[in-house]
Amino acid sequence: MKTGKKITLAAMMAILAAAGYGGYTIVKERDLEGLRSGEVVTYKVARVIDGDTFELADKDVVRLLGIDAPEEGECYYEESKQALDKLLIGKEVELRKDVTATDDFGRLLRYAILSDANPLTDNMLVDEYMVSAGYAEPQSNPRDKLYWGILLERRLSEKVGECGTLANIIQPNIAKTIRNPEMLNAQSRATFLLIQFIKFILCRSATIILR
């Protein structure tokens, strides 16, 4: 290949990468090893940053795909962060890639899966859990749709006001013990939703007073 063609090809690759079409080339070496061997590769979680972001033992930062949790300073940021912390800290997770490899901050964009040692028990899709327990809401991305249907089904309500969603306004003690809120009986679920609605009204009232 002539030098001119090499330069042109390199320039085209750079443009595609900048436009977000080079995602499939950004894969961790251990991911490649897992694909070659057929074995599931897992990574240890060293630190949780917020309700949708955590750091691995190798210092790579992972942003969970398909969900959006409260940022620092927003309502229920601490509850969301603590939930992910208790779920993941010190544990091994499988990271599953969609189309987009990294975001503008260099974080790995991945779905996280917690394996269950019991062969008769389902593994946990962490992204799904955070939505179903009310600590995050689904985040639509036109390119990354691997689990979008599942996450959308887990949405408890539409976004309302500055205090997030009714799904985010959750009783922390209930959330710790409920892995699948849809399994509640009718009476318990009604009580559960009433508590969340009251907390939402109180949060909105506080916001109006502060204004």
Buried (B, 14 or more C-beta within 10 A) or exposed (E): EEEEEEEEEEEEEEEEBEEBBBBEEBEBEEBEEBEEEEEEBBBEBBBBBBBBBBBBEEEBBBBBBBBBBBEEEBBBBBBBBBBBBEBBEEBBBBBBBBBBBBEEEEBBBBBBBBBEEEEEEEEBBBBBBBBBBBBBBBBEBEEBBBBBEBBEEBBBBEBBEEBBBBBBBBBBEBBEEBEEBEEBEEEEEEEBBEBBEEBBEEBBEEEEEEE
